[in-house]
C-alpha cells in the first residue's frame, strides 16, 4: 500500500479499554521485529506490555491509529513520576510506549502519533515530554530527534532486559 493511500485510510482516535488485547499483540509483534537483529535479547513479552498499558488509570492515555478499524499503531503516556519519591514531576509527561505494525514501518505513522501525543500533552498544560528508548533502537531515535526531542545523556539498564535505554526530552 502506498504512503498516500495509507494516509487516506488512516484514522486516529483515543484508545479504549476494549483495545487492550489488540494493543498488547501489536506491541509484542513490533518488539519482536525490532529485536530480530539482536538474537541474544529477549522481547519483553505480552505480560510486560499488559503491565505498562494501564488503561483503567485516569491519568493514563492512549492514542491509536487505525486502518479499516484495525489498530496499526499506538502511543501511550502518563504524568512523569519521580522513581525515588513516587510523586509526580510537575509539568512533565512521560511517553510510555510507541508501537507501529512492522508491516507498515516507514510510512510516517509513528511520526503522526508522536505529533498527536505532543498535542495531548500541550492540552494538559504540561511544559515537557520525556521518554526512554532502547539504545539499539535507531529507528525510534531518528523519529524522536526528527520531532526535536533531545538526548539528555541519561542512560540506564531497561527493566526485565539486559538492554540499555537512553533518555530523551522535549520542551513544549
C-alpha positions in Angstrom: 0.0 0.0 0.0 1.4 3.4 -0.9 2.0 6.0 1.7 -0.6 8.3 0.1 -3.3 5.6 0.2 -2.4 4.7 3.7 -2.8 8.3 4.8 -6.3 8.4 3.2 -7.4 5.4 5.1 -5.7 6.2 8.4 -7.9 7.3 11.3 -6.7 8.5 14.7 -8.7 8.2 17.9 -8.4 7.8 21.7 -7.6 4.3 22.9 -10.3 2.4 24.8 -10.2 -0.3 27.4 -11.6 -2.7 24.8 -8.5 -2.2 22.7 -6.1 -3.7 25.3 -5.6 -7.2 23.7 -5.1 -5.7 20.2 -2.6 -3.1 21.7 -0.7 -5.8 23.5 -0.5 -8.0 20.4 0.7 -5.1 18.3 3.3 -4.0 20.8 4.6 -7.6 21.1 4.9 -8.0 17.3 6.7 -4.7 17.0 9.1 -5.6 19.8 10.0 -8.9 18.2 10.6 -7.3 14.8 12.8 -4.6 16.4 14.9 -7.3 18.1 15.4 -9.5 15.1 19.0 -8.2 14.6 19.7 -9.0 18.3 19.2 -12.7 18.8 20.6 -12.5 22.4 17.9 -10.1 23.6 14.6 -11.4 24.6 11.4 -9.5 23.6 9.5 -8.0 26.6 6.5 -10.2 26.0 2.8 -9.8 26.4 2.7 -9.8 30.2 5.2 -6.9 30.3 3.1 -4.8 27.9 0.0 -5.7 29.9 1.6 -4.1 33.0 2.6 -1.0 31.0 -0.8 -0.4 29.4 -2.7 0.9 32.5 -5.9 1.6 30.6 -8.0 1.9 33.8 -5.9 4.6 35.4 -7.4 8.1 34.9 -4.1 9.9 34.0 -3.0 7.3 31.5 -3.8 8.0 27.9 -3.5 6.1 24.6 -3.9 7.4 21.0 -4.4 4.7 18.4 -4.1 4.8 14.6 -6.4 2.5 12.7 -6.9 1.4 9.1 -10.3 -0.1 8.4 -10.9 -0.4 12.2 -7.7 -2.4 12.7 -5.2 -0.8 15.1 -1.9 -0.3 13.2 -0.1 1.9 15.8 -0.4 3.5 19.2 1.3 5.8 21.6 0.7 6.0 25.3 1.7 8.2 28.2 1.1 9.4 31.7 2.5 12.0 34.1 6.1 11.5 34.9 6.7 10.0 38.4 9.9 10.5 40.4 11.2 7.0 40.9 12.7 7.8 44.4 9.8 9.8 45.9 6.9 8.2 43.9 5.5 11.7 43.4 4.6 13.4 40.1 7.1 15.6 38.5 5.2 18.9 38.0 4.7 19.8 34.3 6.3 16.7 32.8 4.6 14.0 30.9 6.1 10.6 30.1 5.6 8.7 26.8 5.4 5.0 27.8 5.1 3.1 24.6 5.1 3.8 20.9 4.4 0.8 18.6 3.6 0.6 14.9 2.8 -2.6 12.9 6.1 -3.7 11.5 4.5 -4.4 8.1 4.0 -0.6 7.7 7.1 0.8 9.3 8.5 3.8 7.4 5.1 5.1 6.4 5.1 8.0 8.9 2.6 6.6 11.3 5.0 6.8 14.2 5.6 10.5 13.5 1.9 11.2 13.3 1.4 9.5 16.6 4.2 11.5 18.3 2.7 14.7 16.9 -0.7 13.8 18.3 0.9 12.9 21.7 2.5 16.4 21.8 -0.9 17.9 21.2 -2.4 15.9 24.1 0.4 16.9 26.4 0.1 20.6 25.4 -3.7 20.4 26.1 -2.9 19.0 29.6 -0.8 22.1 30.2 2.5 20.2 30.5 5.8 22.0 29.7 7.9 19.0 28.9 7.7 15.4 27.5 10.2 12.8 28.3 10.8 9.2 27.3 13.2 6.4 27.3 14.1 4.3 24.3 16.4 1.4 23.7 19.9 2.4 22.8 19.8 -0.1 19.9 16.5 1.4 18.5 18.0 3.8 16.0 14.6 3.9 14.1 12.9 5.4 17.2 15.8 7.7 17.9 15.6 9.2 14.4 11.9 9.6 14.8 12.2 11.4 18.2 15.1 13.6 17.0 13.1 14.5 13.9 10.4 15.8 16.3 13.0 18.0 18.2 13.5 15.6 21.2 16.9 16.0 22.6 19.1 13.2 24.0 19.7 14.2 27.7 22.8 12.0 28.3 21.0 9.8 30.9 21.3 6.1 30.3 20.3 3.0 32.4 19.5 -0.7 32.1 16.0 -1.4 31.0 13.7 -3.3 33.3 13.4 -7.0 32.6 16.1 -7.0 29.9 19.9 -6.5 29.6 19.4 -3.7 27.1 20.5 -0.1 27.8 17.9 2.6 27.4 18.6 6.3 26.7 16.6 9.3 27.8 15.0 12.0 25.5 13.3 15.2 26.4 11.3 17.9 24.6 10.3 21.3 26.0 6.9 22.4 24.6 
